[in-house]
Amino acid sequence: MANEIFLVSDWHFCHNKSFLYEPRGFTNIEDMNEAIVRNHNEIVD
């Protein structure tokens, strides 16, 4: 098993500004937060 390092930047959790979540296809910040966590957990153990 190889060691992996993941680098991330500001994912804008709870930044309730429509210009952050609407262009990404979300209707609200809660949906975007859930998708970020789900996508992260699919890649990182």
C-alpha positions in Angstrom: 0.0 0.0 0.0 1.5 3.3 -1.1 1.4 6.3 1.1 -0.4 9.2 -0.4 -0.5 12.9 0.5 -3.5 15.0 -0.5 -3.3 18.8 -0.5 -6.5 20.8 -0.5 -7.4 24.4 -0.4 -10.4 26.3 0.9 -13.5 24.3 -0.1 -15.8 27.2 1.1 -17.6 25.1 3.7 -20.5 27.1 5.1 -19.7 30.2 3.0 -23.3 30.9 2.3 -22.8 33.0 -0.9 -24.7 32.0 -4.0 -21.8 32.9 -6.3 -19.9 30.0 -4.7 -22.5 27.2 -4.9 -24.8 28.2 -7.8 -22.1 28.0 -10.5 -21.2 24.5 -9.1 -24.8 23.4 -9.7 -26.2 23.5 -6.1 -29.3 25.3 -4.9 -28.0 25.9 -1.4 -24.9 25.7 0.7 -26.0 22.6 2.6 -26.2 20.5 -0.6 -22.7 21.8 -1.6 -21.2 20.9 1.8 -22.7 17.4 1.7 -21.3 16.9 -1.9 -17.8 18.1 -0.8 -17.7 15.6 2.1 -19.1 12.8 0.0 -16.6 13.4 -2.8 -13.7 13.7 -0.3 -14.7 10.4 1.4 -14.8 8.6 -1.9 -11.1 9.3 -2.4 -9.5 9.6 1.0 -9.7 6.8 3.6 
